[in-house]
């Protein structure tokens, strides 16, 4: 399977900083001369187009801060983690995963070893491209909530793989039998092992 590690510059196109997004209403006021009072009768006080596959038809869909989310169906969830906790490094090969910080501060790492990272502040968003190894860690002093949206074709949702180091940590704490049980249930811990297999072939 193919994976890649975007540079910081490349990843900037995938990040929406809430405070930098121009509200939709401002587009209407500046471009079309509609009074704010009129708009407040037909829409929320503030609406920001954070992510879509690009500009879409309709009054509320100017060019988004992040272009993404063009793939199939989606699953929306909220991850809650205590301070300095989050899942191990993992990759989605066919689905797109998007994170938005609802509360707290979140470190988003990417690369097969988590060698790149950025911080998400309140209501910041990052859309992770498929094929990029990633993880998120709560860097707040209390439990925090992260919105997680996964999009893709229905039959491609079982596309997650994890680094072998996660399996090693599980085995160290719970025994190798627990890793084998997880693997029998379909959990994979093979990121990076394809290069080892190619060398030994």
Residue, then its C-alpha position, 0 to 999 in steps of 0.5 A: x500500500x502507498x503512504x506518503x508524508x506531506x511537508x508542512x507547506x503541503x499540509x497547510x492547504x489541509x488546515x482551516x484556522x477558525x479565526x481566519x475563515x471569512x464568514x459567509x455573510x461577509x461575502x454577501x455583504x461585500x459582494x452583493x450589498x445585502x444589509x446584515x439585518x436582511x441576512x440575519x432573517x434568513x441565516x445564522x448570525x455567523x456561518x463559515x464554510x470550513x470544508x467542501x469538495x470546492x465551491x458548491x452551488x447555493x448561497x452558503x457555499x463559497x470557496x471553502x477554507x479546505x477542499x476535501x470531503x468528495x468521497x462517498x459516505x461519511x461517519x461523524x464521531x467525537x473522540x474524547x481523550x485525557x491529557x497527553x493521550x490519543x491513539x497510536x500512529x495509524x493510516x487510512x488507505x482509502x478513506x479521508x479523515x478530518x479532525x476538528x478541535x471542539x475543546x482543548x488543544x490537539x497535536x496532530x502528528x503525521x508520517x510513519x514515525x510521527x515526524x511532522x506535527x501541528x497544533x489545532x486550537x479551538x475549532x481549528x480543522x485539518x483534513x488528512x489525505x488518505x495514505x498519510x500515517x497520522x495520530x492525534x494527542x490531547x495536549x490540554x490539561x483536562x479531557x478534551x473533545x475532537x470531532x472526527x469525520x471519516x469519508x469514503x466508499x461504504x466498502x472501503x471503511x475497513x482500511x486502517x493499519x497501525x504501526x507495529x510499535x502499537x502491537x509491541x506496547x499492547x503485548x508488553x502490557x497484556x501479552x502477545x495473546x492479546x495482539x493475536x486476538x486483535x489480529x484475529x478480529x481484523x486489526x492490522x499492525x503492519x505499517x512499514x513491514x511491506x518494505x521489509x518483505x520486499x527486501x527479504x523476497 
